[in-house]
Every structure is written in C-alpha cells, then in structure tokens.
Amino acid sequence: MLNLPQPYLLFLGDTTEASYAKTAFGLRDWARDLCVGELSCAGGTVSTGLPRLTPNEACARGARAMVIGVANSGGLILGSWIPSLVDALQAGLDLISGMHAKLEDVPELKTTAAQLGRRLIDVRRPPRNIPIASGRRRTGKRLLTVGTDCAIGKKYTALALTRGFEARGIDVDFRATGQTGILIAGGGIPMDAVVSDFEAGAAEMLSPDAPPGHWDVIEGQGSLFHPAYAAVSLGLLHGSQPDVIVVCHERARASIIGLPEYSLPDIGETIDLTLRLGRLTNPAIRCAGISLNTSGMQEDDARRLLADESARLGLPAADPMRGSEEFERLMDACLA
Amino acid sequence: MLNLPQPYLLFLGDTTEASYAKTAFGLRDWARDLCVGELSCAGGTVSTGLPRLTPNEACARGARAMVIGVANSGGLILGSWIPSLVDALQAGLDLISGMHAKLEDVPELKTTAAQLGRRLIDVRRPPRNIPIASGRRRTGKRLLTVGTDCAIGKKYTALALTRGFEARGIDVDFRATGQTGILIAGGGIPMDAVVSDFEAGAAEMLSPDAPPGHWDVIEGQGSLFHPAYAAVSLGLLHGSQPDVIVVCHERARASIIGLPEYSLPDIGETIDLTLRLGRLTNPAIRCAGISLNTSGMQEDDARRLLADESARLGLPAADPMRGSEEFERLMDACLA
C-alpha cells in the first residue's frame, strides 16, 4: 500500500483532448476531497472545472503534492512540462506521477527535488516477485469491467459498482489496475507496467483467495480490440478469472482512440470474444450487462438509448454516472 | 545485434524433464557447430547426447562460454546451480543466460566474474525505447508460428521454414523472440521480457517494413490457450500482423505443460481463434498449414498421421524435423 502526500494539485500539462486527462478527471470525480485545484501549461485547453491555482496558491490551500493528471501514448514526461514541475517543487509540493517514464530519470527534477528535500513518487511501479500465473481457481467472487476501447469508462464503472455494492452491505474491494485507480484507492497494481510473462500472474496476485461472499471489483485495462494494448487486457482477463464481466462502451465513439483506421467493435462482438477467451480460466464466466457512457446526452435521450440497448442485447444497460433504476438492475444482474 | 563468445558448453542444471531444456536442444539442433558439449549437476537426467565435459575439458576443446541451456517456470537461477556456474567461470568460461533472473544479480557470480575478468551476458534484455504499437500496416510479408502450447515446436518450425525458404532462393529473415532463438540467430527481441504495454510495439519493431518479396519468419511464443502466457502470444500476434500462420502441435501431449487440469486445445479451435484475433491488424491473415511434432513415432506411423491430419483439416501437415514432400507442400501453401 502507498502512503501518498495529500491533498493534490492536478497538473494538466498542455493537453487539448479530454480523454488524455483521465487521471485528473478520475480524481475529481472519485476523490474530490483530495483535490484543491488544477494547473495547465501554455497551450492546454482541458479543464476539470476545479479552481485554477499556481503552485504557491495551491500550497496556501493545503496541497502537499502535484499529481501529473494527464497520460499520453507512451507515458512520457514532456519537456514542455518541466518548468511547471520544477515550479511546483520550488513552491513546496512533492510530485506524483503515474507515467511509464520515471520522475527521477529527469535530471532537472531529480536535482531540484534533492536540493529542496521534496519527494518524487512514481505509482506506476509493479511489485517485485510477481509469480507466473498458476491458473488455479481462487475462492471468492470477481467482477471485471471490460471495454470496447481505452478511456471509455472501465474505471468509473468499477468504482460505481464498488460503491453500489457497499451501499447494499456487500463485502467488496475495488482492485485498481491503473495509475488513477491506484491514486484513488491508495493501492493496486499498474498492470500495463508489468513484464508480459508475468501479466496474468500479477492479476492473480491482485485478487487473492477471499471468503465465498466477498467480491473483488477489478478495474479493466485497454481493450481486446486495441492493436497496442490487447496483451494487457488478455493477461488481466485470464489472471482475474472473473465470474462476471460488465462491458463498457461509449456510443458517440466511432473509432479506437487515436487510431481512426480502427473502428470500434460492436458490443455483442466484445461480449462474445471476452467470454470465449475468459472461459479458459473460468468456464462459468458470464456477462451481467452493459455500462454505457452517455455523457453529453439529454436525460430523456440517454434513458431511451439505455432502454433500446438493453432490449437489443437482452441485458441490463446503465450509465453509472446517472445512477438510477437501470444501475440497480445492472447490480442485480451482477449479483444474481 | 549481439556479439557472443563462442563456441558453447551447454549447462543442463538438475533438469529431469526434456521440455525444460529447450535452449540446449535448440542449440544442438540448429547451431551444432557452436556446441562443444554439455554439463549437468547432481540429479539432472536430461541429455542432449553431446559429450559430457567438465568446464576444464570444454575449455581445452575451445569453448569460450557456458550457456544456461534450461528454462524453468519463472526463469530463476537456482541455488543448486551456482557451484557449477562458479566452476565454469574459474575454468575460464564466460556465462550466457536467457533467464528472467539476471546473472549479475547473483552476488557470488558477480564477485567471481569481476575477480577473474569474465563476462556475465544476459540475452533476455529487451531493447530500450520500444514504441507503443501504431497498428500501421507494414510492407513485406510475414509468417508467424503459433502453438497449441509452449515448447511444442514453434521455434523449430520457424527455423525449418526459414532454411526451406532460403533453399528456394527467397529473401527471408528468421526473427527470434526467445532466448534460444536469439542465441541461434545472434539477435532478436525476448518478447516475454517486454513490459506488457509495449508488447505489440516490440513485435512491430522486430519485423520492420521490408521489400514486397521479402519474408520475415517470426518465432511464436507461448499459446493463446496458456493461462499464464497468452498475453505474450496476443501482443506478438497483433504486432507481427502476419499474412500467414502455421499452427504447431504435438499429438502426444494431452494437457498444457505443467498444468494437468488445462487440456490442450484442438488444432481447429487454435486456427479459428488465432485468425479471429489476428484479423484486427491484418484482415488478410490465413493459416497455411500445420506443423506436427511426431518425435518418437515410427516413420510410417508419422506419415500416416500427417496424411490423416491433413485430410481432416483440409490443410498441409508436416513435421519439419522429418523434412519431406509434406514439408515442401507446407512451404508451397505458405508462399501461395
């Protein structure tokens, strides 16, 4: 488990696409009390709606660390971000990153942090001594969220299901698999940073044997239909051996994020392929329903879409961010 | 590319199961002129049939390095091997390993090698700066060998096809993806040691754009049906974007190696799932035929089995280690 300096100032870099700022949005939505404000560099157009603060202002409001709240393809710490990161250290903040690149590998940050006695904390470090997966069936119940694409609602859905299960008095743990989830939960395994031979083993380690009535709700990663990240998704699926999957989708998205030549898969195809692959380690795997991202839609339109999709697929369909009857039905199906 | 001290003494440890000594057998079969002999510890029962030599005897015959010729689940350097490894250093040999564990992380080896001026060479180190896969279609032709299990003939088949293509005057490269292949070829990427987010990107890097008539014959890894290693197989499949797959199988094997509760998949199911997943990055992917490991069978029985399987599946079936008409037909189908 991590022991992170909190609360946070959220750093948005020069991001112009909201889907790349999912760490910042995730913290705002699921750990609002840990966030004092946001900071962008020149060129950045994305905002979380939190107060825009300089590092000095954030310190004055009690912030103890600045979190890099954006992710890019490759997980790089960009040169254009460095002046803002140095500013934050000088203002008195530690730095927290979930990028593949490590803060301490940037000489300017390492030197400045050492001079000032600040911490550089990388949460995208998998544990040591991950075993090779055994394929052995574990006790307890597991739910995995699965996506038609990256950045489509797998973490939000897992967090909403965890809260919903808790509200019903169920013994449940949220199992974080990415940097944002880890920052929210205070623990987990960054699955995309695990060496591929150990990927399924890391997933087995993340959701150990548990009492029969206990649920692990596991945050999905990537997509089986993403040409770069499907290996992560498959290792997580096999090692998690879920009893239940919930498929996450966004109707407005036509193609895989950043790859216009790759069209988004159909929900039915996603269910079918996930169950086919998942049966290897859990022959009883089933799909309980659909989590649809309807952000930007009018309430009536959204509810009509959910009803239509539910009828078309013969499964409950809900948007966890709208919380409603539909979401209760989705939870019923998960727990059935 | 590597520059390895050669020839080799092959170290077999205390291995009692031939399938775990595939590095030693691979070098014997595909780089016989690089191997002067073999060495086991107490308890070891596997032999390559090469002369059994002490490190001193191997040095006297010209050996310059001892290669760890065995792999275990997890890629560990066992404590029981250390005395033999130290002996080899003292006799004048460098050490070469393809294990996940690094030779230099064993204090006794690091100290002894430093004292004596010997090299500790780990070939299971992926290159730095592997990109995230782009999914972009590359020029040139690619063939990937695919297995129903690990250690079932994917490397042998790829090497045999490479030699067969060369004999036909085709412009071809063998692309090594595991430690043994890398030791044979002198280069390649150890795909199972790559961080999972970069797995498909590493496969893209391994077989770059090439002239239209050029073939890359890519050594497969793991199996989509192995509960620990399927992530490696899927990343390699997506990044390789093969035009052609050849499915490798061993009739005598009933269950996944080391996991008796996981039965081996059917060949037809393996073809179907591989093509379904492979279409993501190459819609024109096809299966050219089957490579059957018939070792231990009489020649007549083996040829009858190959004929039966070929008829059953409607595809050429050959055992590359028997080289014959069947193998020529398999190559014809690959190149069709």
HADDOCK unambig.tbl for C-alpha pairs under 7 A between the chains (distance, minus, plus):
assign (segid A and resid 74 and name CA) (segid B and resid 131 and name CA) 6.98 0.50 0.50
assign (segid A and resid 74 and name CA) (segid B and resid 132 and name CA) 5.85 0.50 0.50
assign (segid A and resid 131 and name CA) (segid B and resid 74 and name CA) 6.99 0.50 0.50
assign (segid A and resid 132 and name CA) (segid B and resid 74 and name CA) 5.87 0.50 0.50
assign (segid A and resid 132 and name CA) (segid B and resid 228 and name CA) 6.28 0.50 0.50
assign (segid A and resid 133 and name CA) (segid B and resid 227 and name CA) 6.78 0.50 0.50
assign (segid A and resid 133 and name CA) (segid B and resid 228 and name CA) 4.70 0.50 0.50
assign (segid A and resid 134 and name CA) (segid B and resid 228 and name CA) 6.80 0.50 0.50
assign (segid A and resid 135 and name CA) (segid B and resid 227 and name CA) 5.43 0.50 0.50
assign (segid A and resid 135 and name CA) (segid B and resid 228 and name CA) 6.92 0.50 0.50
assign (segid A and resid 192 and name CA) (segid B and resid 196 and name CA) 5.53 0.50 0.50
assign (segid A and resid 192 and name CA) (segid B and resid 197 and name CA) 4.84 0.50 0.50
assign (segid A and resid 193 and name CA) (segid B and resid 195 and name CA) 5.65 0.50 0.50
assign (segid A and resid 193 and name CA) (segid B and resid 196 and name CA) 6.37 0.50 0.50
assign (segid A and resid 193 and name CA) (segid B and resid 197 and name CA) 6.48 0.50 0.50
assign (segid A and resid 194 and name CA) (segid B and resid 195 and name CA) 5.40 0.50 0.50
assign (segid A and resid 194 and name CA) (segid B and resid 196 and name CA) 5.91 0.50 0.50
assign (segid A and resid 195 and name CA) (segid B and resid 193 and name CA) 5.66 0.50 0.50
assign (segid A and resid 195 and name CA) (segid B and resid 194 and name CA) 5.41 0.50 0.50
assign (segid A and resid 195 and name CA) (segid B and resid 195 and name CA) 3.95 0.50 0.50
assign (segid A and resid 195 and name CA) (segid B and resid 196 and name CA) 5.44 0.50 0.50
assign (segid A and resid 196 and name CA) (segid B and resid 192 and name CA) 5.52 0.50 0.50
assign (segid A and resid 196 and name CA) (segid B and resid 193 and name CA) 6.38 0.50 0.50
assign (segid A and resid 196 and name CA) (segid B and resid 194 and name CA) 5.91 0.50 0.50
assign (segid A and resid 196 and name CA) (segid B and resid 195 and name CA) 5.43 0.50 0.50
assign (segid A and resid 196 and name CA) (segid B and resid 196 and name CA) 4.37 0.50 0.50
assign (segid A and resid 196 and name CA) (segid B and resid 231 and name CA) 6.39 0.50 0.50
assign (segid A and resid 196 and name CA) (segid B and resid 232 and name CA) 5.75 0.50 0.50
assign (segid A and resid 197 and name CA) (segid B and resid 192 and name CA) 4.83 0.50 0.50
assign (segid A and resid 197 and name CA) (segid B and resid 193 and name CA) 6.49 0.50 0.50
assign (segid A and resid 197 and name CA) (segid B and resid 229 and name CA) 5.81 0.50 0.50
assign (segid A and resid 197 and name CA) (segid B and resid 232 and name CA) 6.37 0.50 0.50
assign (segid A and resid 199 and name CA) (segid B and resid 231 and name CA) 6.99 0.50 0.50
assign (segid A and resid 200 and name CA) (segid B and resid 228 and name CA) 5.40 0.50 0.50
assign (segid A and resid 201 and name CA) (segid B and resid 228 and name CA) 6.61 0.50 0.50
assign (segid A and resid 225 and name CA) (segid B and resid 280 and name CA) 6.94 0.50 0.50
assign (segid A and resid 227 and name CA) (segid B and resid 133 and name CA) 6.77 0.50 0.50
assign (segid A and resid 227 and name CA) (segid B and resid 135 and name CA) 5.44 0.50 0.50
assign (segid A and resid 227 and name CA) (segid B and resid 238 and name CA) 5.99 0.50 0.50
assign (segid A and resid 227 and name CA) (segid B and resid 281 and name CA) 6.58 0.50 0.50
assign (segid A and resid 228 and name CA) (segid B and resid 132 and name CA) 6.27 0.50 0.50
assign (segid A and resid 228 and name CA) (segid B and resid 133 and name CA) 4.68 0.50 0.50
assign (segid A and resid 228 and name CA) (segid B and resid 134 and name CA) 6.80 0.50 0.50
assign (segid A and resid 228 and name CA) (segid B and resid 135 and name CA) 6.92 0.50 0.50
assign (segid A and resid 228 and name CA) (segid B and resid 200 and name CA) 5.39 0.50 0.50
assign (segid A and resid 228 and name CA) (segid B and resid 201 and name CA) 6.62 0.50 0.50
assign (segid A and resid 229 and name CA) (segid B and resid 197 and name CA) 5.82 0.50 0.50
assign (segid A and resid 230 and name CA) (segid B and resid 235 and name CA) 6.65 0.50 0.50
assign (segid A and resid 231 and name CA) (segid B and resid 196 and name CA) 6.38 0.50 0.50
assign (segid A and resid 231 and name CA) (segid B and resid 199 and name CA) 6.99 0.50 0.50
assign (segid A and resid 231 and name CA) (segid B and resid 231 and name CA) 4.34 0.50 0.50
assign (segid A and resid 231 and name CA) (segid B and resid 232 and name CA) 6.48 0.50 0.50
assign (segid A and resid 231 and name CA) (segid B and resid 234 and name CA) 5.52 0.50 0.50
assign (segid A and resid 231 and name CA) (segid B and resid 235 and name CA) 4.86 0.50 0.50
assign (segid A and resid 232 and name CA) (segid B and resid 196 and name CA) 5.74 0.50 0.50
assign (segid A and resid 232 and name CA) (segid B and resid 197 and name CA) 6.37 0.50 0.50
assign (segid A and resid 232 and name CA) (segid B and resid 231 and name CA) 6.48 0.50 0.50
assign (segid A and resid 234 and name CA) (segid B and resid 231 and name CA) 5.52 0.50 0.50
assign (segid A and resid 235 and name CA) (segid B and resid 230 and name CA) 6.64 0.50 0.50
assign (segid A and resid 235 and name CA) (segid B and resid 231 and name CA) 4.86 0.50 0.50
assign (segid A and resid 238 and name CA) (segid B and resid 227 and name CA) 5.98 0.50 0.50
assign (segid A and resid 280 and name CA) (segid B and resid 225 and name CA) 6.94 0.50 0.50
assign (segid A and resid 281 and name CA) (segid B and resid 227 and name CA) 6.57 0.50 0.50
